[in-house]
Amino acid sequence: MGMHENSLTAHRTNQYDARSRAIMDSVRNGGPGTDRELALRLGLNHRQDTAPRITKLIELGALAEIGERRDAQTGKSVRVVGLPSPTDAVTSVIQAGCDQPDLFAGILTPDYSTSEKKR
């Protein structure tokens, strides 16, 4: 049995953009984290609320698994995700033909919005 047509339509029309963007903003602004930590930063109660999108962002190359640590709640070893290196991000955009390059903002180009240029 395949996916329900509504699920396929949502997938094709990128209905997950808002949460994916929120996850990316959280990593950019708050640094690396586990699935659960990122969910909590976004005001969500369960790691399952972010895990599928984090996995997709890793597949796209927008995020990278950068380590692991013990989950405080379960005691299990879990992934820590963060921003990929700029080289890895560029490679992912090219290979995937990513139609959402703005997910990579701040990785592919410097983000000067939080720093002042001194002359």
C-alpha positions as CSV (number, residue, x, y, z in Angstrom):
1,M,0.0,0.0,0.0
2,G,1.4,3.4,-1.0
3,M,1.1,6.8,0.5
4,H,-2.3,8.5,0.8
5,E,-2.9,10.9,-2.1
6,N,-3.2,13.9,0.4
7,S,0.3,13.0,1.7
8,L,1.7,12.8,-1.8
9,T,0.1,16.2,-2.6
10,A,1.5,17.7,0.5
11,H,4.9,16.3,-0.2
12,R,4.9,17.6,-3.8
13,T,3.7,21.1,-2.8
14,N,6.2,21.4,0.1
15,Q,3.7,21.8,2.8
16,Y,6.5,21.2,5.3
17,D,8.3,24.4,4.5
18,A,7.3,26.4,7.6
19,R,8.6,23.8,10.0
20,S,11.7,23.0,8.0
21,R,12.5,26.7,7.9
22,A,11.9,27.0,11.6
23,I,14.3,24.1,12.2
24,M,16.9,25.7,10.0
25,D,16.5,29.1,11.8
26,S,16.8,27.4,15.2
27,V,20.1,25.7,14.2
28,R,21.4,29.0,12.7
29,N,20.5,31.1,15.7
30,G,20.8,28.6,18.6
31,G,23.5,26.2,17.3
32,P,23.5,22.5,17.0
33,G,21.1,20.2,18.8
34,T,19.4,16.9,19.0
35,D,16.0,16.2,17.5
36,R,14.4,16.6,20.9
37,E,16.3,19.8,21.7
38,L,15.3,21.4,18.4
39,A,11.7,20.4,19.0
40,L,11.8,22.0,22.5
41,R,13.3,25.2,21.0
42,L,10.4,25.4,18.7
43,G,7.9,24.9,21.5
44,L,7.0,21.4,20.4
45,N,6.6,18.6,22.9
46,H,8.0,15.6,21.0
47,R,11.1,14.8,19.0
48,Q,8.8,13.1,16.5
49,D,7.5,16.6,15.7
50,T,10.9,17.5,14.1
51,A,12.7,14.2,13.4
52,P,11.2,13.5,9.9
53,R,12.0,17.0,8.7
54,I,15.5,17.0,10.2
55,T,16.1,13.7,8.3
56,K,14.9,15.3,5.1
57,L,17.1,18.4,5.7
58,I,20.1,16.1,6.2
59,E,19.2,14.3,2.9
60,L,19.1,17.6,1.2
61,G,22.4,18.6,2.7
62,A,20.9,21.6,4.5
63,L,21.8,20.0,7.9
64,A,24.5,17.5,8.8
65,E,24.9,15.0,11.6
66,I,27.9,16.4,13.5
67,G,28.0,14.1,16.5
68,E,26.0,12.3,19.1
69,R,25.3,12.5,22.8
70,R,23.1,10.8,25.4
71,D,19.5,11.9,25.4
72,A,18.6,13.2,28.9
73,Q,15.1,11.7,28.8
74,T,15.8,8.3,27.3
75,G,19.5,7.8,28.1
76,K,20.0,6.6,24.5
77,S,22.7,7.8,22.1
78,V,21.1,10.3,19.7
79,R,22.3,12.4,16.8
80,V,23.4,16.0,17.1
81,V,22.7,18.0,14.0
82,G,24.2,21.3,12.8
83,L,25.0,23.3,9.7
84,P,27.1,21.5,7.1
85,S,30.4,23.0,5.8
86,P,29.8,25.5,3.0
87,T,31.5,23.0,0.6
88,D,29.2,20.2,1.5
89,A,26.2,22.5,1.2
90,V,27.1,23.6,-2.3
91,T,27.7,20.0,-3.3
92,S,24.3,19.0,-2.0
93,V,22.5,21.8,-3.8
94,I,24.1,20.9,-7.1
95,Q,23.6,17.1,-6.7
96,A,20.0,17.4,-5.5
97,G,19.0,20.2,-7.9
98,C,17.5,21.7,-4.7
99,D,14.5,23.9,-5.5
100,Q,14.7,25.6,-2.2
101,P,18.3,27.1,-2.0
102,D,17.1,29.7,0.5
103,L,17.2,26.8,3.1
104,F,21.0,27.2,2.8
105,A,21.0,30.9,3.6
106,G,23.9,31.7,6.0
107,I,25.8,28.6,4.8
108,L,26.3,29.4,1.2
109,T,26.7,33.1,1.7
110,P,28.0,35.0,4.7
111,D,25.3,36.4,7.0
112,Y,26.4,39.9,7.9
113,S,23.1,40.8,9.5
114,T,24.4,40.1,13.0
115,S,27.9,41.6,12.7
116,E,29.1,45.0,12.0
117,K,31.8,45.7,9.5
118,K,34.6,47.8,11.0
119,R,36.8,49.9,8.7
